[in-house]
Amino acid sequence: MNKHLISWALVFVVMPLSSCEVIRSSQPAEFKIEEADFERDGEQWANEAFNNAPEQELALAENNLTGLMTDEETAARRPVAVVINNLKKALPQSGVSKADIIYEVLAEGDITRLVAVFKDMSSEKIGPVRSARDYFLAFAFDNGAIFAHHGGSPAAYSLITRSSADNIDGMYASDAFWRDPSRLSVAGMYEHSSYTDGRRLVEKINNENYLNIATGDSPFNFKDIEKTEVYQTIAITYSKGYVRRFEYDADSGLYLAFNGDDALIDEETGEQLSVANVIAQFAEMHVIQGDAAGRRAVRLTGDGKGFLFTNGFTSPLTWRKERLDDATMWFDGNGDKLTVSAGKTWINVYNGEVIVETGKKAVFRK
């Protein structure tokens, strides 16, 4: 059995915040067969032999997106980045709790969309899936991922063509997507009814002969960072109706995700989403002049600043991306590769204020 164990000896610089601060943008068993066994019923013998066999150890490897151990097949698989509908009318979402990294960013109309990056392809329902914007592809490129979406803006289709990005489009890949009948039966829900799943995505990837082996390095260094008892909440107001809030749970060392004051629930598991790390990535963005739909331009190349939130602590960071199809590089305050807690990460691509509160009690207002 091959085990790949990676340990990091890194210094993690953390900065606890005061009670309330505003941050601004600037991973064949053997058993003995007794002679008497041959005298038993063949099926009974086979069942007993199987049930009494010693447990086999699974070969494990590190998931390079989370730093957590998983089976070797999952660890070696190329991830898939899926555009997820985040319109309030489209909630709840399905399958997002299995994503390794979730990006959130504004689209037109002051709404946000998610790009959820998966290595685990066991989810039986992922979505609802929505259309692409050109800057969404940057998140797929960050992780060497195949890009899954249902439709797209003219700029998104242009970039897909120019970059030859491996993609699965629900407009043309009906074998990889389906419409949820329960949503189709409700007026106005057609555009919020497109779904995919892990099995269909893997089959489509194989049929398209896309490379399905992970390439590239991990975006972060991972470390088991000591949990704190501090109470910390993070509020990111993308727009008046879209506030992403995270509440640190000291018992688990995870951040619970909220839509405003409402828990963000995965419809398939019934559980609230939680992540080990929250990142605020400050990026310049603006509504494109003359675009009738009010689409945005988001600058994700060059460099910028941001903050990491992990285990109740806050740490400044910087990011750099030379070309759109390069992977974003993340650095801590000392200029070293960013170290995060092993686990899932939520990256908020944003250009406004992040309100952080610490202490035993905090009051949240939209």
Secondary structure, 3 states (H helix, E strand, C coil): CCCCCCCCCCCCCCECCCCEEEEECCCCCCCCCCHHHHHCCHHHHHHHHHHCCCCCCCCEEECCCCCCEEEHHHHHECCEEEEECCCHHHCCEECHHHCCEEEEEECHHHCEEEEEEECCCCCCCEECECCECHHHHHHHHHCCCEEEECCECHHHHHHHHHHCCCEEECCCCCCCCEECHHHHCCCCCHHHCEEECHHHHHHHHHHCCCCCECCCCCCCEEECCCCCCCCEEEEEEEECCEEEEEEEECCCCEEEEEECCEECEECCCCCECEECEEEEEECCEEECCCCCCCCEEECCCEEEEEEEEECCEEEEEEEEECCCCCCCEEEECCCCECEEECCCEEEEEECCEEEEEECCCCCCCC
